[in-house]
């Protein structure tokens, strides 16, 4: 389970959540990000993934 946050190039808050196992909770990660002011619309999510993480690549581009 991975959760993170950063500012985008425009200065808005973004978040990243990743769940790779069925026992991990995406909702818990979204709640944690919301508790620090990151809206769900600003969260990139990868689920049940292997080495390919499309949302992570998108998140990295927005925060570079």
PyMOL commands that set and color helices and strands:
alter all, ss='L'
color gray80, all
select helices_A, chain A and resi 26-35+40-42+54-63
alter helices_A, ss='H'
color red, helices_A
select strands_A, chain A and resi 2-7+13-19+43-47
alter strands_A, ss='S'
color yellow, strands_A
deselect
rebuild
show_as cartoon
